[in-house]
Amino acid sequence: MQTYQVDYHGEVLDIIQVCKRVIVANSGKIRTVDSNNGVMTCTFTYGINLNGLKMSLRFNQSEPNYGQIFITAEFTNSADFTGIADKKAGELAEKINQQLQSPESFSSTYGISDVVLGLNQVKKTSILSWTIIVLIGLAISAIPTGFGIVLVPLVGLVGAVIGLPFSRWLAKRAHQVVTIERHNNAHHDSFWLYDLVAELAQKADIPMPEVGIYESSDMNAFASGATPNSSVIAFSTALLEQMDIAEIQAVTAHEIGHIISNDMRGMALLSGLITSFILVFTLPLQGLRLINFFSNSTSIVVEVFLWAVKAVLAVVMTFLGSLIVKMYSRKREYKADAIASLLVGKEPMIRVLSKLAQETETIPIQQRGFNSFKISNSSNLSEIFSTHPSLEKRIQALEFETHSPF
């Protein structure tokens, strides 16, 4: 294992922040940061292994305002016979060194170039992820169990795709959203909100979404739409009344994070993929039921048994599938928070989550179907049954930068 050295001038805490920024901008995930002992660990995706490459950074403050960073890398579950890990460590060392030469490196916020670079990486990653999901779904549907059965599993994905264009309309209808029209003077009092969203949308390099307001004592907001070109961001009246401008910007940045990552499409496709799995595994039982029904000696006992097995299997798989969807949703919340931090800084986002933690209002029943697309979804259930991580965990993730926006 080779060790790479980078010399630096400055306080070690400032240098650690610069290194964090470089790691996150290059799709890495910060795992641990020990400022007292000057040690940081991070991981990078390598191949299909999401945490396959682990890097360690040791900070040695040898003199006041001067020190060295020692960088090493290794694969977590395989030997490095070709020196790839060492090469990656060298590349990171070079990027950190280049960043340290820039006077802007010690700014407490991301520069415009950092944001553009990072968000472009998010968009590329999202496209790749959804391509993989669709290909997996098609592969499942191609299981050679007969011509008819090959086509049936596609129903889940097709249904998800057909339903996507209606998602924005359904969300707006459920919340009775009033859309802000910038050219309509009747909405003059809300122009500031439209302009706020427009500024952040331009910074994130996405098409301007619809902006709406809905009447609710629940302090919340949501994004919906099949694509970034047909999205909407809506805010509750309670949120607009109780949060300041910086906090509303943070909420907007969070919802833009969902739009950039195509989370609405992702949730729909994942749900459709799970439906396909259920159809694949229950269709053979349905086939046996048909054989029993058309046989000369139809057995009621066999029919009831097959029906019961199919029903139990469908219920169990649907339940497990819902847990997978909720786990996916929780990960997207962390990612949207990280994107918001990239756009407006983490402090406003932490203030938003702290304020939401004090929220006691209950979301109306007709609006609960859209909870996974809101910034907050308070639940008394165990986290594995929730679409959102606990607000405390989200705050910790922002404070320690444990989740990458990529």
Residue pairs with C-beta under 8 A, 6 or more apart in sequence:
1 72
1 73
1 74
1 80
1 85
1 86
2 72
2 83
2 86
2 89
2 90
3 70
3 71
3 72
4 70
4 71
4 72
4 89
4 90
4 92
4 93
5 68
5 69
5 70
5 71
5 93
6 68
6 69
6 71
6 93
6 96
6 97
6 100
7 66
7 67
7 68
7 69
8 15
8 66
8 67
8 68
8 69
8 100
9 65
9 66
9 100
10 65
10 100
10 106
11 65
12 35
12 38
12 59
12 61
12 67
13 35
14 106
15 59
15 67
15 69
15 100
16 33
16 35
16 38
16 40
16 59
17 106
17 108
18 96
18 99
18 100
18 105
18 106
19 40
19 57
19 69
19 96
20 30
20 33
20 40
20 401
21 99
21 105
21 110
21 114
22 92
22 95
22 96
22 99
23 29
23 30
23 42
23 92
24 30
24 118
24 338
24 342
24 401
24 404
24 405
24 406
25 114
25 117
25 118
25 121
26 44
26 92
26 95
27 44
27 45
27 121
27 125
27 404
27 406
28 42
28 43
28 44
28 55
28 404
29 42
29 43
29 44
29 51
29 402
29 403
29 404
30 40
30 41
30 42
30 400
30 401
30 402
30 404
31 41
31 42
31 43
31 54
31 402
32 39
32 40
32 41
33 39
33 40
33 400
33 401
34 40
38 58
38 59
38 60
38 61
39 56
39 57
39 58
39 59
40 56
40 57
40 59
41 54
41 55
41 56
41 57
42 54
42 55
42 57
43 51
43 52
43 53
43 54
43 55
43 76
44 51
44 52
44 53
44 55
44 88
45 51
45 52
45 53
46 52
46 53
46 75
46 84
49 76
49 77
51 76
52 75
52 76
52 77
52 78
53 73
53 74
53 75
53 76
53 85
53 88
54 73
54 74
54 75
54 76
55 71
55 72
55 73
55 88
55 89
55 92
56 71
56 72
56 73
57 69
57 70
57 71
58 69
58 70
59 67
59 68
59 69
60 67
60 68
60 69
60 70
61 67
62 68
69 93
69 96
71 89
71 92
71 93
71 96
72 89
73 85
73 86
73 88
73 89
73 92
74 80
74 85
75 84
75 85
80 86
99 105
104 111
108 345
109 345
110 118
110 342
110 345
112 203
114 342
115 203
115 204
115 342
115 343
116 205
118 342
118 405
118 406
119 204
119 205
119 260
119 339
119 342
119 405
120 205
121 406
122 260
122 261
122 339
122 405
122 406
123 260
125 406
126 260
126 261
126 262
126 266
129 266
130 262
130 265
130 266
130 269
133 266
133 269
133 270
133 273
134 157
134 269
136 273
137 153
137 154
137 156
137 157
137 269
137 272
137 273
137 276
138 154
138 157
140 153
140 273
140 276
140 277
140 280
141 150
141 151
141 152
141 153
141 154
141 157
141 276
141 280
142 150
143 149
143 150
143 153
143 280
144 150
145 280
145 283
145 284
146 287
149 283
149 287
152 279
152 283
153 276
153 277
153 279
153 280
153 283
154 276
155 275
155 276
155 279
156 271
156 272
156 273
156 274
156 275
156 276
156 278
156 279
157 269
157 272
157 273
157 275
157 276
158 272
159 272
159 275
160 268
160 269
160 271
160 272
160 275
161 268
161 269
161 272
163 268
164 226
164 264
164 265
164 268
165 226
165 230
167 224
167 225
167 226
167 264
167 268
168 210
168 224
168 225
168 226
168 230
168 231
168 232
170 224
171 177
171 222
171 224
171 232
171 234
171 370
171 373
172 179
172 212
172 224
172 232
172 234
174 366
174 367
174 369
174 370
175 214
175 216
175 222
175 234
175 367
175 370
176 214
176 215
177 212
177 213
177 214
177 232
177 234
178 212
178 213
178 214
179 210
179 211
179 212
179 232
180 187
180 190
180 191
180 193
180 194
180 211
180 212
180 213
181 187
182 191
182 194
187 194
190 211
190 213
193 211
193 213
193 235
193 240
193 248
194 211
196 245
196 248
196 249
196 252
197 208
197 209
197 211
197 233
197 252
198 208
200 249
200 252
200 253
200 256
200 343
200 344
201 207
201 208
201 209
201 256
203 343
204 253
204 256
204 260
204 343
206 228
206 256
206 259
206 260
207 228
207 229
207 231
209 223
209 225
209 228
209 231
209 232
209 233
209 256
209 259
210 231
210 232
210 233
211 232
211 233
211 234
212 232
212 233
212 234
212 235
213 234
213 235
213 236
213 237
213 240
214 234
214 235
214 236
214 237
215 236
215 237
216 236
216 237
216 238
216 361
216 364
216 367
217 236
217 238
217 361
218 236
218 238
218 359
218 361
218 362
218 363
218 364
218 367
219 236
219 238
219 239
219 242
219 243
219 355
219 356
219 359
219 361
219 376
220 236
220 238
220 239
220 363
220 374
220 375
220 376
221 233
221 234
221 235
221 236
221 239
221 251
221 252
221 254
221 255
221 374
221 375
222 233
222 234
222 255
222 370
222 373
222 374
222 375
223 231
223 232
223 233
223 234
223 255
223 256
223 258
223 259
223 263
223 264
223 373
224 231
224 232
224 234
224 264
224 370
224 373
225 231
225 232
225 259
225 264
226 264
226 265
227 262
227 265
228 259
228 260
228 262
231 259
231 264
233 252
233 255
233 256
233 259
235 248
235 251
238 361
239 248
239 251
240 248
242 355
243 251
243 352
243 355
246 344
246 348
246 351
247 348
247 351
247 352
247 355
249 344
249 348
250 340
250 344
250 348
250 349
250 351
250 352
251 352
251 375
253 339
253 340
253 343
253 344
253 349
254 336
254 337
254 339
254 340
254 349
254 352
254 375
255 336
255 375
256 339
256 340
256 343
257 335
257 336
257 337
257 338
257 339
257 340
257 343
257 405
258 264
258 332
258 336
258 373
260 339
261 332
261 335
261 336
261 339
263 332
263 336
263 373
264 373
266 328
266 332
267 325
267 328
267 329
267 332
267 372
267 373
270 324
270 325
270 328
271 321
271 325
274 317
274 318
274 321
274 324
274 325
275 321
277 317
277 321
278 314
278 317
278 318
278 321
281 313
281 317
282 310
282 313
282 314
282 317
285 306
285 309
285 310
285 313
286 310
288 306
289 303
289 306
289 307
289 310
292 298
292 299
292 302
292 303
292 306
293 303
323 384
323 385
326 372
326 384
326 385
326 386
326 387
327 384
329 372
329 387
329 388
330 383
330 386
330 387
330 388
330 389
333 387
333 388
333 389
333 394
334 389
334 394
334 397
334 403
335 403
335 404
335 405
337 349
337 353
337 394
337 397
337 398
337 403
338 397
338 398
338 401
338 403
338 404
338 405
339 405
340 349
341 349
341 398
341 401
341 405
342 405
346 398
346 399
346 401
349 398
350 395
350 398
350 399
352 375
353 376
353 391
353 394
353 395
353 398
354 391
354 395
356 375
356 376
356 378
356 391
357 391
357 392
357 395
359 376
359 378
363 371
363 374
363 377
363 378
371 377
371 387
371 388
372 387
372 388
376 388
376 391
377 386
377 387
377 388
378 391
379 385
379 386
379 388
383 389
383 390
383 393
388 394
389 397
396 402
397 403
